[in-house]
Amino acid sequence: MNATHDDELDYDLEITRVTRRYSGGGTWVSGTIDGEYRFEALVFPEHADNPEWEIGESKISKLWIARIKNKEQVFNWDRGPDQPAATKKTQAVIDFLAGGLADYIYAE
């Protein structure tokens, strides 16, 4: 799929770093999407004890997204919403990551 509208993505996901935490569990994941966004996420193999701490049912408790071109932060979640999605395209990136990043990282 080619990006033809502002809210569509190619969903070209590149994981650039995966760092497992020794205390508190979870894994930090850094990467890019669609060559346009950078992200850092703290993902877990299980759902949070408090459902309000994760984005939907994503197993993501922290997610930061910025545009690569101008380094502008376009979304931030830290066990709750700090900055909402700046655009529909940003929301599409969030939905894509929430839809399977944790499962991808913890796939056996």
N, CA, C and O atoms as a MOPAC input file, in Angstrom:
PM7 MOZYME 1SCF
protein

 N      0.84000 1    -1.17300 1     0.00000 1
 C      0.00000 1     0.00000 1     0.00000 1
 C      0.88800 1     1.24000 1     0.00000 1
 O      1.79000 1     1.34600 1     0.83100 1
 N      0.65500 1     2.15800 1    -0.89500 1
 C      1.37400 1     3.41400 1    -0.94000 1
 C      0.60600 1     4.46500 1    -0.16600 1
 O     -0.62500 1     4.44000 1    -0.14300 1
 N      1.30800 1     5.38600 1     0.46700 1
 C      0.64300 1     6.45100 1     1.20700 1
 C      0.06500 1     7.44200 1     0.20800 1
 O      0.80500 1     8.17300 1    -0.45000 1
 N     -1.25600 1     7.46400 1     0.09700 1
 C     -1.90500 1     8.36900 1    -0.84400 1
 C     -2.72600 1     9.42900 1    -0.12900 1
 O     -3.00400 1    10.48000 1    -0.70700 1
 N     -3.11600 1     9.18200 1     1.09900 1
 C     -3.85500 1    10.14900 1     1.90500 1
 C     -3.07000 1    10.39500 1     3.18000 1
 O     -2.22800 1     9.58300 1     3.56400 1
 N     -3.34400 1    11.51000 1     3.83400 1
 C     -2.60600 1    11.88500 1     5.03200 1
 C     -2.74000 1    10.86500 1     6.14900 1
 O     -1.84400 1    10.77100 1     6.98900 1
 N     -3.82900 1    10.09400 1     6.19400 1
 C     -4.03100 1     9.15700 1     7.29500 1
 C     -3.69900 1     7.71300 1     6.92400 1
 O     -4.03100 1     6.80100 1     7.68100 1
 N     -3.05600 1     7.48100 1     5.78500 1
 C     -2.64900 1     6.13500 1     5.39500 1
 C     -1.14800 1     5.98500 1     5.56400 1
 O     -0.39500 1     6.94800 1     5.42000 1
 N     -0.72400 1     4.77400 1     5.86800 1
 C      0.69100 1     4.47800 1     6.06600 1
 C      1.09100 1     3.27500 1     5.24800 1
 O      0.25400 1     2.44700 1     4.89100 1
 N      2.36700 1     3.18100 1     4.95300 1
 C      2.90900 1     1.97200 1     4.34500 1
 C      3.14300 1     0.90800 1     5.41700 1
 O      3.30000 1    -0.26900 1     5.09100 1
 N      3.16700 1     1.30200 1     6.67400 1
 C      3.44400 1     0.41300 1     7.79300 1
 C      4.78100 1    -0.29800 1     7.63300 1
 O      4.89200 1    -1.50200 1     7.86700 1
 N      5.76700 1     0.44600 1     7.24100 1
 C      7.12600 1    -0.06000 1     7.13400 1
 C      7.76100 1     0.08800 1     8.51500 1
 O      8.29700 1     1.14400 1     8.84900 1
 N      7.69600 1    -0.97000 1     9.30900 1
 C      8.19500 1    -0.95300 1    10.67800 1
 C      9.63700 1    -1.42200 1    10.70600 1
 O      9.96800 1    -2.48000 1    10.17100 1
 N     10.49600 1    -0.62300 1    11.33500 1
 C     11.89100 1    -1.02000 1    11.54300 1
 C     12.20300 1    -0.89900 1    13.03100 1
 O     12.14800 1     0.19200 1    13.59900 1
 N     12.52700 1    -2.01700 1    13.65000 1
 C     12.93300 1    -2.03500 1    15.05700 1
 C     14.42900 1    -1.75900 1    15.08600 1
 O     15.20500 1    -2.49100 1    14.47200 1
 N     14.84200 1    -0.71100 1    15.79400 1
 C     16.25700 1    -0.35000 1    15.83800 1
 C     16.94900 1    -0.77200 1    17.12800 1
 O     18.17000 1    -0.92200 1    17.17100 1
 N     16.14100 1    -0.96400 1    18.19600 1
 C     16.73600 1    -1.40400 1    19.46600 1
 C     15.67900 1    -2.06100 1    20.33400 1
 O     14.54000 1    -1.59800 1    20.41000 1
 N     16.07100 1    -3.14500 1    20.98700 1
 C     15.22100 1    -3.84600 1    21.94800 1
 C     16.05200 1    -4.04400 1    23.20700 1
 O     17.10600 1    -4.68000 1    23.16800 1
 N     15.58000 1    -3.49900 1    24.32300 1
 C     16.32000 1    -3.57400 1    25.58000 1
 C     15.41000 1    -4.11400 1    26.67000 1
 O     14.46100 1    -3.44300 1    27.07500 1
 N     15.68900 1    -5.31200 1    27.14500 1
 C     14.89700 1    -5.90900 1    28.22800 1
 C     15.30700 1    -5.27400 1    29.55300 1
 O     16.49200 1    -5.10900 1    29.84200 1
 N     14.29200 1    -4.92100 1    30.35800 1
 C     14.56200 1    -4.34300 1    31.67100 1
 C     14.72300 1    -5.46000 1    32.68600 1
 O     13.99700 1    -6.45300 1    32.64300 1
 N     15.67000 1    -5.30200 1    33.59600 1
 C     15.88900 1    -6.31500 1    34.62800 1
 C     15.02000 1    -6.07800 1    35.85100 1
 O     14.61400 1    -7.02800 1    36.51900 1
 N     14.73300 1    -4.81400 1    36.14900 1
 C     13.84300 1    -4.53700 1    37.27500 1
 C     12.53400 1    -3.98100 1    36.73400 1
 O     12.53400 1    -3.11800 1    35.85500 1
 N     11.44500 1    -4.46600 1    37.24700 1
 C     10.14200 1    -3.99100 1    36.81800 1
 C      9.60400 1    -4.66700 1    35.57600 1
 O      8.45500 1    -4.43800 1    35.19900 1
 N     10.40500 1    -5.49000 1    34.93600 1
 C      9.95200 1    -6.19700 1    33.74100 1
 C      9.78200 1    -5.28600 1    32.55400 1
 O     10.11800 1    -4.10300 1    32.60500 1
 N      9.26700 1    -5.83500 1    31.50500 1
 C      9.03300 1    -5.06300 1    30.29700 1
 C     10.26000 1    -4.95300 1    29.41500 1
 O     11.36700 1    -5.33100 1    29.79800 1
 N     10.03400 1    -4.42900 1    28.23200 1
 C     11.08200 1    -4.27200 1    27.23900 1
 C     10.91900 1    -2.91700 1    26.55800 1
 O      9.83000 1    -2.56500 1    26.10500 1
 N     12.01400 1    -2.16300 1    26.49400 1
 C     12.01200 1    -0.92600 1    25.72600 1
 C     12.26100 1    -1.26800 1    24.26500 1
 O     13.17200 1    -2.03000 1    23.94200 1
 N     11.44600 1    -0.70100 1    23.38700 1
 C     11.55900 1    -0.92800 1    21.95100 1
 C     11.65000 1     0.42900 1    21.26500 1
 O     10.81900 1     1.30800 1    21.49700 1
 N     12.65800 1     0.59300 1    20.42500 1
 C     12.81100 1     1.81200 1    19.63200 1
 C     12.76400 1     1.44300 1    18.16800 1
 O     13.17100 1     0.34900 1    17.77400 1
 N     12.26100 1     2.37100 1    17.36000 1
 C     12.21700 1     2.09900 1    15.93800 1
 C     11.62300 1     3.23000 1    15.14300 1
 O     11.41900 1     4.33600 1    15.64400 1
 N     11.34700 1     2.92700 1    13.87900 1
 C     10.73500 1     3.88900 1    12.97100 1
 C      9.55300 1     3.23600 1    12.26200 1
 O      9.47300 1     2.01400 1    12.13700 1
 N      8.65300 1     4.07600 1    11.80900 1
 C      7.50300 1     3.61000 1    11.03000 1
 C      7.37100 1     4.50500 1     9.81000 1
 O      7.39800 1     5.73300 1     9.89900 1
 N      7.23000 1     3.85500 1     8.68200 1
 C      6.94500 1     4.54600 1     7.42500 1
 C      8.04600 1     5.53200 1     7.04800 1
 O      7.82700 1     6.40600 1     6.20900 1
 N      9.23100 1     5.40600 1     7.65900 1
 C     10.32800 1     6.32100 1     7.38600 1
 C     10.04100 1     7.74600 1     7.80500 1
 O     10.81200 1     8.65600 1     7.50100 1
 N      8.93200 1     7.94500 1     8.50500 1
 C      8.49100 1     9.29400 1     8.85900 1
 C      8.42400 1     9.53800 1    10.36200 1
 O      8.50500 1    10.68200 1    10.81100 1
 N      8.27600 1     8.46300 1    11.14300 1
 C      8.10500 1     8.59400 1    12.58800 1
 C      9.13000 1     7.76400 1    13.34300 1
 O      9.47500 1     6.65900 1    12.92500 1
 N      9.61600 1     8.30300 1    14.45700 1
 C     10.42000 1     7.56100 1    15.42900 1
 C      9.52800 1     7.26600 1    16.60900 1
 O      8.62500 1     8.03700 1    16.93200 1
 N      9.78900 1     6.13500 1    17.25600 1
 C      9.01600 1     5.82500 1    18.45800 1
 C      9.89000 1     5.12500 1    19.47500 1
 O     10.89400 1     4.49700 1    19.13700 1
 N      9.49200 1     5.24600 1    20.71700 1
 C     10.04300 1     4.47400 1    21.82600 1
 C      8.84900 1     3.98600 1    22.61900 1
 O      7.93800 1     4.75600 1    22.92400 1
 N      8.85600 1     2.69800 1    22.95300 1
 C      7.72400 1     2.10300 1    23.65800 1
 C      8.22500 1     1.16600 1    24.74700 1
 O      9.24100 1     0.49000 1    24.58300 1
 N      7.50500 1     1.13400 1    25.85200 1
 C      7.74400 1     0.15300 1    26.90000 1
 C      6.61500 1    -0.85400 1    26.80900 1
 O      5.45800 1    -0.53500 1    27.08200 1
 N      6.96000 1    -2.07300 1    26.42100 1
 C      5.95500 1    -3.12000 1    26.20500 1
 C      6.15400 1    -4.25100 1    27.21000 1
 O      7.24900 1    -4.46200 1    27.73200 1
 N      5.06000 1    -4.97100 1    27.46400 1
 C      5.06900 1    -6.06300 1    28.42800 1
 C      4.44700 1    -7.30900 1    27.80800 1
 O      3.65400 1    -7.20900 1    26.87200 1
 N      4.80700 1    -8.48600 1    28.32900 1
 C      4.21500 1    -9.71500 1    27.79400 1
 C      2.77300 1    -9.92600 1    28.26500 1
 O      2.01700 1   -10.67000 1    27.64100 1
 N      2.39800 1    -9.27600 1    29.35700 1
 C      1.05800 1    -9.41400 1    29.92800 1
 C      0.41600 1    -8.03400 1    30.04600 1
 O      1.09500 1    -7.01000 1    29.97500 1
 N     -0.89700 1    -8.02600 1    30.22600 1
 C     -1.61300 1    -6.77300 1    30.42200 1
 C     -1.27500 1    -6.17000 1    31.77700 1
 O     -0.90200 1    -6.88700 1    32.70500 1
 N     -1.40300 1    -4.86200 1    31.89000 1
 C     -1.14000 1    -4.13700 1    33.13300 1
 C     -2.16800 1    -4.51100 1    34.19500 1
 O     -3.31400 1    -4.83100 1    33.88100 1
 N     -1.74400 1    -4.46600 1    35.44900 1
 C     -2.66900 1    -4.71100 1    36.56000 1
 C     -3.81400 1    -3.70300 1    36.53100 1
 O     -4.96300 1    -4.04700 1    36.80700 1
 N     -3.49200 1    -2.46600 1    36.19600 1
 C     -4.49600 1    -1.41800 1    36.06300 1
 C     -4.68700 1    -1.14700 1    34.56700 1
 O     -3.76400 1    -0.64500 1    33.92700 1
 N     -5.83300 1    -1.45400 1    33.99900 1
 C     -6.05400 1    -1.27500 1    32.55700 1
 C     -5.83400 1     0.15200 1    32.06800 1
 O     -5.56200 1     0.35800 1    30.88500 1
 N     -5.94500 1     1.14600 1    32.95900 1
 C     -5.73200 1     2.53700 1    32.56100 1
 C     -4.27200 1     2.84000 1    32.26000 1
 O     -3.97400 1     3.88800 1    31.68700 1
 N     -3.35400 1     1.95300 1    32.63100 1
 C     -1.93200 1     2.18000 1    32.41500 1
 C     -1.46700 1     1.81600 1    31.01900 1
 O     -0.35500 1     2.17600 1    30.63200 1
 N     -2.28800 1     1.11000 1    30.25200 1
 C     -1.85300 1     0.73800 1    28.90700 1
 C     -2.80200 1     1.30900 1    27.86000 1
 O     -3.95700 1     1.62100 1    28.15100 1
 N     -2.30000 1     1.43800 1    26.65600 1
 C     -3.09000 1     1.97000 1    25.55000 1
 C     -4.03400 1     0.86000 1    25.08800 1
 O     -3.60200 1    -0.12300 1    24.48600 1
 N     -5.31200 1     1.02600 1    25.37200 1
 C     -6.28400 1    -0.01800 1    25.02100 1
 C     -5.88900 1    -1.33500 1    25.65900 1
 O     -5.68700 1    -1.41600 1    26.87100 1
 N     -5.77900 1    -2.36600 1    24.83400 1
 C     -5.31300 1    -3.67600 1    25.30500 1
 C     -3.98400 1    -4.02200 1    24.63500 1
 O     -3.74900 1    -5.16700 1    24.24800 1
 N     -3.13000 1    -3.02400 1    24.50700 1
 C     -1.90300 1    -3.13800 1    23.71900 1
 C     -0.71000 1    -3.74000 1    24.44600 1
 O      0.23400 1    -4.19700 1    23.80200 1
 N     -0.73300 1    -3.75000 1    25.77900 1
 C      0.42100 1    -4.14100 1    26.60000 1
 C      1.54600 1    -3.11700 1    26.48700 1
 O      2.69800 1    -3.42100 1    26.79700 1
 N      1.21300 1    -1.90000 1    26.04000 1
 C      2.16100 1    -0.78400 1    25.95800 1
 C      1.81000 1     0.20000 1    27.06800 1
 O      0.70000 1     0.73000 1    27.10600 1
 N      2.77100 1     0.44700 1    27.98500 1
 C      2.50000 1     1.37700 1    29.08100 1
 C      3.11500 1     2.75100 1    28.84300 1
 O      2.69900 1     3.73600 1    29.45400 1
 N      4.09700 1     2.81800 1    27.96200 1
 C      4.72000 1     4.09300 1    27.60900 1
 C      4.95500 1     4.10100 1    26.10500 1
 O      5.44800 1     3.12500 1    25.54000 1
 N      4.60000 1     5.20600 1    25.46100 1
 C      4.80300 1     5.32900 1    24.02200 1
 C      5.04700 1     6.78900 1    23.68300 1
 O      4.23400 1     7.65600 1    24.00200 1
 N      6.15600 1     7.04700 1    23.04500 1
 C      6.52800 1     8.37900 1    22.58800 1
 C      6.72500 1     8.30100 1    21.08400 1
 O      7.39100 1     7.39200 1    20.58900 1
 N      6.14700 1     9.25400 1    20.35100 1
 C      6.27400 1     9.28400 1    18.89600 1
 C      6.63800 1    10.69900 1    18.46700 1
 O      6.07800 1    11.67700 1    18.96400 1
 N      7.59000 1    10.79400 1    17.53300 1
 C      7.99400 1    12.08600 1    16.97400 1
 C      8.18800 1    11.94200 1    15.47300 1
 O      8.49400 1    10.85800 1    14.97400 1
 N      8.00600 1    13.04700 1    14.75900 1
 C      8.31100 1    13.07600 1    13.33000 1
 C      9.81900 1    13.12600 1    13.16700 1
 O     10.49500 1    13.88400 1    13.86400 1
 N     10.33900 1    12.34300 1    12.27300 1
 C     11.78300 1    12.32300 1    12.03700 1
 C     12.24100 1    13.64700 1    11.43000 1
 O     13.27200 1    14.19000 1    11.82700 1
 N     11.47600 1    14.16500 1    10.46900 1
 C     11.87900 1    15.34100 1     9.70200 1
 C     12.16500 1    16.55800 1    10.57500 1
 O     13.19000 1    17.21600 1    10.40200 1
 N     11.27200 1    16.86200 1    11.50700 1
 C     11.45600 1    18.07200 1    12.30800 1
 C     11.58400 1    17.80300 1    13.81000 1
 O     11.62300 1    18.73700 1    14.61100 1
 N     11.64900 1    16.52900 1    14.18600 1
 C     11.81100 1    16.09500 1    15.57400 1
 C     10.65800 1    16.53500 1    16.47900 1
 O     10.80500 1    16.56300 1    17.70100 1
 N      9.52500 1    16.87500 1    15.89100 1
 C      8.36600 1    17.31500 1    16.65100 1
 C      7.68100 1    16.12400 1    17.32200 1
 O      7.34200 1    15.13800 1    16.66800 1
 N      7.48500 1    16.23200 1    18.63100 1
 C      6.73200 1    15.19900 1    19.35300 1
 C      5.28400 1    15.29000 1    18.92600 1
 O      4.68700 1    16.36600 1    18.95200 1
 N      4.71000 1    14.14000 1    18.52600 1
 C      3.32800 1    14.14200 1    18.04700 1
 C      2.40100 1    13.28000 1    18.90900 1
 O      1.19000 1    13.25800 1    18.69100 1
 N      2.97400 1    12.56900 1    19.89000 1
 C      2.17200 1    11.76600 1    20.80900 1
 C      3.03800 1    11.34900 1    21.98000 1
 O      4.22700 1    11.07200 1    21.82500 1
 N      2.41500 1    11.30800 1    23.17700 1
 C      3.11300 1    10.77600 1    24.34400 1
 C      2.10100 1    10.15400 1    25.30100 1
 O      1.06800 1    10.74600 1    25.61500 1
 N      2.42300 1     8.95000 1    25.75400 1
 C      1.61100 1     8.20600 1    26.71900 1
 C      2.55600 1     7.65900 1    27.77300 1
 O      3.51400 1     6.95700 1    27.44900 1
 N      2.29100 1     7.97800 1    29.03900 1
 C      3.09300 1     7.45600 1    30.13700 1
 C      2.13700 1     6.98300 1    31.22100 1
 O      1.83800 1     7.70600 1    32.17200 1
 N      1.66100 1     5.73800 1    31.05400 1
 C      0.63100 1     5.16000 1    31.92600 1
 C     -0.62400 1     6.01900 1    31.93700 1
 O     -1.38600 1     6.01500 1    32.90400 1
 N     -0.82200 1     6.73500 1    30.88300 1
 C     -1.96600 1     7.61100 1    30.69400 1
 C     -1.59700 1     8.63400 1    29.63600 1
 O     -0.42000 1     8.80900 1    29.32200 1
 N     -2.59500 1     9.30800 1    29.08600 1
 C     -2.33200 1    10.25100 1    28.00100 1
 C     -1.67900 1    11.53800 1    28.49200 1
 O     -2.22200 1    12.23200 1    29.35200 1
 N     -0.50500 1    11.85100 1    27.93500 1
 C      0.17900 1    13.11300 1    28.21800 1
 C     -0.02400 1    14.10000 1    27.07400 1
 O     -0.24800 1    15.28900 1    27.30000 1
 N      0.05600 1    13.60100 1    25.85300 1
 C     -0.16300 1    14.41800 1    24.66200 1
 C     -0.94800 1    13.58500 1    23.66000 1
 O     -0.47500 1    12.53100 1    23.23700 1
 N     -2.13600 1    14.03300 1    23.27000 1
 C     -2.93300 1    13.26600 1    22.31000 1
 C     -2.29500 1    13.26400 1    20.92100 1
 O     -1.39400 1    14.05300 1    20.63700 1
 N     -2.76800 1    12.38300 1    20.08200 1
 C     -2.28300 1    12.29400 1    18.70200 1
 C     -2.46500 1    13.63500 1    18.00000 1
 O     -3.53000 1    14.24700 1    18.07500 1
 N     -1.41300 1    14.08300 1    17.31800 1
 C     -1.44300 1    15.38300 1    16.65000 1
 C     -2.30600 1    15.36900 1    15.39100 1
 O     -2.90700 1    16.38500 1    15.04200 1
 N     -2.37200 1    14.23100 1    14.70900 1
 C     -3.10500 1    14.13400 1    13.44200 1
 C     -3.73200 1    12.74800 1    13.32400 1
 O     -3.46900 1    11.86400 1    14.14000 1
 N     -4.56000 1    12.56900 1    12.30100 1
 C     -5.12600 1    11.25200 1    12.01900 1
 C     -4.02000 1    10.26300 1    11.66000 1
 O     -4.10700 1     9.08600 1    12.00800 1
 N     -2.99700 1    10.72300 1    10.97900 1
 C     -1.89700 1     9.83700 1    10.61400 1
 C     -1.14800 1     9.37900 1    11.86200 1
 O     -0.75200 1     8.21800 1    11.96300 1
 N     -0.95600 1    10.29200 1    12.80800 1
 C     -0.33200 1     9.90700 1    14.07800 1
 C     -1.18200 1     8.85700 1    14.77300 1
 O     -0.64600 1     7.88400 1    15.30400 1
 N     -2.49200 1     9.03300 1    14.77900 1
 C     -3.38100 1     8.05500 1    15.40100 1
 C     -3.27200 1     6.70500 1    14.70100 1
 O     -3.35800 1     5.66100 1    15.34700 1
 N     -3.08400 1     6.72300 1    13.38800 1
 C     -2.91100 1     5.46600 1    12.64800 1
 C     -1.63000 1     4.76200 1    13.08200 1
 O     -1.60300 1     3.53400 1    13.17100 1
 N     -0.57400 1     5.51400 1    13.35100 1
 C      0.68500 1     4.93500 1    13.84700 1
 C      0.45800 1     4.31400 1    15.22000 1
 O      0.90300 1     3.19600 1    15.47500 1
 N     -0.22900 1     5.02700 1    16.10000 1
 C     -0.54100 1     4.51900 1    17.43800 1
 C     -1.34300 1     3.22800 1    17.33900 1
 O     -1.02300 1     2.24100 1    18.00100 1
 N     -2.37400 1     3.23700 1    16.51900 1
 C     -3.22200 1     2.05100 1    16.35700 1
 C     -2.42200 1     0.86500 1    15.82400 1
 O     -2.62100 1    -0.26800 1    16.26200 1
 N     -1.52300 1     1.12400 1    14.88700 1
 C     -0.68700 1     0.06800 1    14.32600 1
 C      0.20100 1    -0.54400 1    15.40600 1
 O      0.26600 1    -1.76600 1    15.53400 1
 N      0.88600 1     0.29600 1    16.18200 1
 C      1.75500 1    -0.21200 1    17.24700 1
 C      0.94700 1    -0.91400 1    18.33500 1
 O      1.34400 1    -1.97300 1    18.82100 1
 N     -0.18300 1    -0.32700 1    18.71600 1
 C     -1.02400 1    -0.92400 1    19.75200 1
 C     -1.61000 1    -2.25900 1    19.30000 1
 O     -1.93000 1    -3.11500 1    20.12500 1
 N     -1.74600 1    -2.42700 1    18.01200 1
 C     -2.34300 1    -3.63900 1    17.47900 1
 C     -1.45500 1    -4.86100 1    17.47800 1
 O     -1.92900 1    -5.95700 1    17.17900 1
 N     -0.15100 1    -4.70800 1    17.80900 1
 C      0.65400 1    -5.91100 1    17.78600 1
 C      2.11500 1    -5.79600 1    18.14300 1
 O      2.83900 1    -6.78600 1    18.04000 1
 N      2.59300 1    -4.61500 1    18.56300 1
 C      4.02400 1    -4.48100 1    18.87400 1
 C      4.44300 1    -5.42100 1    20.00100 1
 O      5.45500 1    -6.11200 1    19.87800 1
 N      3.68800 1    -5.45900 1    21.08900 1
 C      4.06300 1    -6.31700 1    22.23400 1
 C      4.06900 1    -7.78500 1    21.81500 1
 O      4.98400 1    -8.52900 1    22.17100 1
 N      3.06700 1    -8.19800 1    21.07200 1
 C      3.01900 1    -9.60100 1    20.62400 1
 C      4.18800 1    -9.91200 1    19.70900 1
 O      4.73500 1   -11.01300 1    19.76900 1
 N      4.58000 1    -8.97700 1    18.87000 1
 C      5.72800 1    -9.17200 1    17.97400 1
 C      7.02400 1    -9.32700 1    18.78400 1
 O      7.83900 1   -10.20700 1    18.50800 1
 N      7.19500 1    -8.46900 1    19.77300 1
 C      8.42000 1    -8.49800 1    20.59600 1
 C      8.49400 1    -9.76500 1    21.42400 1
 O      9.58000 1   -10.31700 1    21.60200 1
 N      7.37300 1   -10.23700 1    21.93300 1
 C      7.37600 1   -11.40300 1    22.80900 1
 C      6.98500 1   -12.70500 1    22.09700 1
 O      6.71100 1   -13.71300 1    22.74900 1
 N      6.96000 1   -12.68000 1    20.76800 1
 C      6.64700 1   -13.90800 1    20.00900 1
 C      7.72500 1   -14.95300 1    20.27900 1
 O      8.91300 1   -14.64000 1    20.36000 1
 N      7.28900 1   -16.17800 1    20.41300 1
 C      8.25000 1   -17.25200 1    20.67400 1
 C      8.55800 1   -17.99400 1    19.41700 1
 O      9.34900 1   -18.93700 1    19.43500 1

